Amino acid sequence: MDFGFSEAQSEVRQLSRQILSEQVTPERLAAFDEFAKPRFDRELWSQLAAAGLLGVAVDEAYGGMGFGFIELALFLEEVGRTIAPLPAIPHLVSAALPLQRFGTDQQKDALLPGVVDGSLLLSAALMEGPGENPLVPATRAVSSGDGFSLSGVKRCVPFASDCHRILVAASAEEGIVIVMVDPAASGVTLTDMKYSTYEPQYELLLQDVSIGAEDVLAGPERGAELLQWIRERTTAAVCAHQLGVTDQAMRMTASYTAERKQFGVPVATFQAVGHRAANCFIDVECLRLNTYQAASLLAAEADAGNEVLIAKIWAGDVGHRVSYASQHLHGGTGIDRDYPLWRYCLWARHNEVMLGGSAPQLAVLGRRIAAGEAYCR
């Protein structure tokens, strides 16, 4: 049995790598440092749209390629490999995928063609305050006619100021609802949040925001299911991005130690350096295995809750270990702002804590095992 990628999947990866590696350079990334301008390369976004990659997991009926989550994960891995300044995960995963899977025909006809051609931007508000249960939103929804009135606060909403719609989960009396909020609507206030990766992030304040029936994605009867569905795929997408980040940091380190000489020989020939670099390679390959395992199950709409947890645990731990080892083996060069490694270390840390670090994910997995819900006969 062949466990490799299909020809079409390999072509998606090759096309993604070709465009991103050619267009995303350290000089181009430097233009966004220190919040010099919003970290969104619109020209590159348009090129990816023209190549069809923004529609890699969107049905052909809406102008997409018609592939699935595996192909999308391969694209996101290449985005991570170049740490491209793009809203790929919030737009393509957290918003477009649930819209396609759970939206009405009218919602899909109105939004998905714009998702594919890049003419509109979507995002999702998945985080609230620290310590709050992400699957039980603190934001409140009150029934109002055929829709809802929303009040609450969402934090770390990516690219919110540029969005056409933002997916928001809220708790109603009957259960959880998922709605699409217009950031320009009355009662919506956006406050800029400074992020170490320089990615545009916002606090979203909702004060009696009116949501019509046309912007309700899921009512109380299936809102909880959809919220879990979105979080699992977004978490797996972060793992795919982290795979690209850590793989590139590892390769950058291998190249540097092979060229850097001490006592007249490359430092890569030193046993301690070789062992640490080998550990990085093993870590990255373990992350690759667990990420692809989770992605393949999600692509098949199979139960992947435990596999997503395991992949995220690895994403956090591998990001932590590889970034530390890369900095150590580079010496002072690793923190030189004229050398690109520091950006990868920032993104490795960001992906480590995004949607929960390794410790909370491990705690959830432990509770599942104790309850007989994971790896028990």
Residue pairs with C-beta under 8 A, 6 or more apart in sequence:
5 13
5 70
5 74
8 67
8 71
9 67
9 70
9 71
9 74
12 53
12 56
12 65
12 67
12 71
12 74
12 75
13 74
13 75
13 77
13 78
15 51
15 53
16 53
16 74
16 75
16 78
16 79
17 78
17 81
19 44
19 47
19 48
19 51
19 53
20 44
20 78
20 79
20 81
20 82
20 84
21 78
21 81
21 82
23 41
23 44
23 47
23 84
24 41
24 44
24 82
24 83
24 84
24 85
26 340
28 41
29 83
29 85
29 340
29 343
31 37
32 38
32 39
32 41
32 85
32 198
33 198
33 337
34 198
35 194
35 198
38 162
38 200
39 85
39 197
39 198
39 199
39 200
40 85
40 86
40 87
40 159
40 162
40 200
41 84
41 85
41 86
44 84
44 85
44 86
45 54
45 86
45 87
45 118
46 118
48 54
48 86
48 118
49 55
49 116
49 117
49 118
52 64
52 65
52 116
53 75
54 91
54 92
54 115
54 116
54 117
54 118
55 62
55 63
55 64
55 65
55 115
55 116
56 64
56 65
56 67
56 71
56 72
56 75
56 92
57 64
57 65
57 67
57 68
57 69
57 71
57 72
57 92
57 96
57 97
57 100
58 64
58 65
58 66
58 96
58 100
58 112
58 115
58 116
59 66
59 100
59 112
60 66
62 100
62 108
62 109
62 112
62 113
62 115
62 116
63 112
63 113
63 116
63 117
64 112
64 116
65 71
68 299
69 97
69 233
69 236
69 295
69 298
69 299
70 292
70 295
70 296
70 299
72 92
72 93
72 97
72 237
73 236
73 237
73 240
73 291
73 292
73 295
74 240
75 88
76 88
76 89
76 92
76 93
76 237
76 240
76 241
76 244
77 240
77 241
77 243
77 244
77 247
78 244
79 86
79 88
79 241
79 244
80 240
80 241
80 242
80 243
80 244
80 245
80 248
80 347
80 351
81 244
81 245
81 247
81 248
82 244
82 248
83 245
83 343
83 344
83 347
85 199
87 121
87 123
87 158
87 159
87 162
88 241
89 158
89 234
89 237
89 238
89 241
90 122
90 123
90 124
90 158
90 159
91 115
91 121
91 122
91 123
91 159
92 115
93 233
93 234
93 237
94 123
94 124
94 126
94 167
94 230
94 233
94 234
94 237
95 115
95 122
95 123
95 124
95 165
95 166
95 167
96 112
96 115
96 122
97 230
97 233
98 167
98 178
98 217
98 226
98 229
98 230
99 107
99 108
99 111
99 112
99 115
99 122
99 167
99 217
100 108
100 112
101 229
102 178
102 217
102 218
102 222
102 226
102 229
103 111
103 217
106 214
107 180
107 214
107 217
111 120
111 122
111 164
111 165
114 120
114 164
115 122
120 164
121 159
121 162
121 163
121 164
122 163
122 164
122 165
122 166
122 167
123 157
123 158
123 159
123 160
123 163
123 165
123 166
123 167
124 157
124 166
124 167
124 168
124 230
124 234
125 154
125 157
125 160
125 166
125 167
125 168
125 169
125 181
125 204
126 134
126 154
126 169
126 230
126 231
126 234
126 355
127 134
127 154
127 155
127 156
127 157
127 355
128 134
128 137
128 138
128 139
128 152
128 153
128 154
128 155
129 138
129 153
129 155
132 138
134 231
134 355
134 356
135 224
135 227
135 228
135 231
136 171
136 176
137 152
137 169
137 170
137 171
137 176
137 227
138 152
138 153
138 171
139 150
139 151
139 152
139 153
139 154
139 168
139 169
139 170
139 171
139 206
140 150
140 151
140 152
140 170
140 171
140 172
141 148
141 149
141 150
141 170
141 171
141 172
141 177
141 179
141 211
142 148
142 149
142 151
142 172
142 173
143 172
143 173
144 210
144 211
145 213
146 212
146 213
147 179
147 210
147 211
147 212
147 213
147 215
147 216
148 170
148 172
148 177
148 179
148 211
148 216
149 208
149 209
149 210
149 211
150 168
150 170
150 179
150 181
150 206
150 208
150 209
150 211
151 206
151 207
151 208
151 209
152 170
152 206
153 203
153 204
153 205
153 206
154 168
154 203
154 204
154 206
155 193
155 203
155 204
156 193
156 195
156 201
156 202
156 203
157 166
157 190
157 201
157 202
157 203
157 204
158 199
158 200
158 201
158 202
159 199
159 200
160 166
160 183
160 190
160 200
160 201
160 202
160 204
161 183
161 190
161 200
161 202
162 200
163 183
164 182
165 180
165 181
165 182
165 215
166 180
166 181
166 183
166 204
167 178
167 179
167 180
167 181
167 217
167 230
168 178
168 179
168 180
168 181
168 204
168 206
169 176
169 177
169 178
169 223
169 227
170 176
170 177
170 179
171 177
172 220
172 223
174 219
174 220
175 219
175 220
175 221
175 223
175 224
176 220
176 223
176 224
176 227
177 216
177 218
177 219
177 220
177 223
178 216
178 217
178 218
178 223
178 226
178 227
178 230
179 211
179 215
179 216
179 217
180 211
180 215
180 216
180 217
181 188
181 204
181 206
181 209
181 211
181 215
182 188
182 215
183 190
183 204
185 209
185 210
186 209
186 210
187 206
187 207
187 208
187 209
187 210
188 204
188 205
188 206
188 207
188 209
189 204
189 205
189 207
190 202
190 203
190 204
190 205
191 202
191 203
191 205
192 200
192 201
192 202
193 201
193 202
193 203
195 201
195 350
196 346
196 349
196 350
197 346
197 347
197 350
199 350
217 226
218 225
218 226
231 355
232 298
232 304
232 305
232 308
233 298
234 355
235 308
235 311
235 312
235 355
236 291
236 294
236 295
236 298
236 304
236 308
236 311
238 312
238 315
238 351
238 354
238 355
239 287
239 290
239 291
239 294
239 308
239 311
239 312
239 314
239 315
239 351
240 291
240 295
241 347
241 351
242 287
242 291
242 315
242 318
242 319
242 348
242 351
242 352
243 284
243 287
243 288
243 291
243 315
245 319
245 344
245 347
245 348
245 351
246 280
246 283
246 284
246 287
246 318
246 319
246 322
246 323
246 344
246 348
247 284
247 288
248 344
249 322
249 323
249 326
249 341
249 344
249 345
249 348
250 277
250 280
250 281
250 284
250 322
250 326
252 326
252 340
252 341
252 344
253 277
253 280
253 325
253 326
253 329
253 330
253 341
254 268
254 277
256 329
256 330
256 333
257 266
257 267
257 268
257 273
257 277
257 329
258 266
258 268
259 266
260 266
260 267
260 268
261 267
262 270
267 273
267 329
268 274
268 277
273 329
276 325
276 328
276 329
277 325
277 329
279 321
279 325
280 321
280 322
280 325
280 326
283 317
283 318
283 321
283 322
284 318
284 322
286 314
286 318
287 311
287 314
287 315
287 318
290 307
290 310
290 311
290 314
291 311
291 314
291 315
293 307
293 311
294 304
294 307
294 308
294 310
294 311
297 303
297 304
297 307
298 304
298 308
305 368
306 365
306 368
306 373
306 374
306 375
309 361
309 364
309 365
309 368
310 365
312 355
312 356
312 358
312 361
313 358
313 361
313 362
313 365
315 351
315 352
316 351
316 352
316 353
316 357
316 358
316 361
317 358
319 348
319 349
319 351
319 352
320 348
320 349
320 352
320 358
322 348
323 344
323 345
323 348
323 349
326 334
326 341
326 344
326 345
327 334
327 335
327 341
327 345
328 334
330 339
330 341
333 339
333 341
334 341
334 342
334 345
335 342
336 342
352 358
365 374
368 374
369 375
369 376
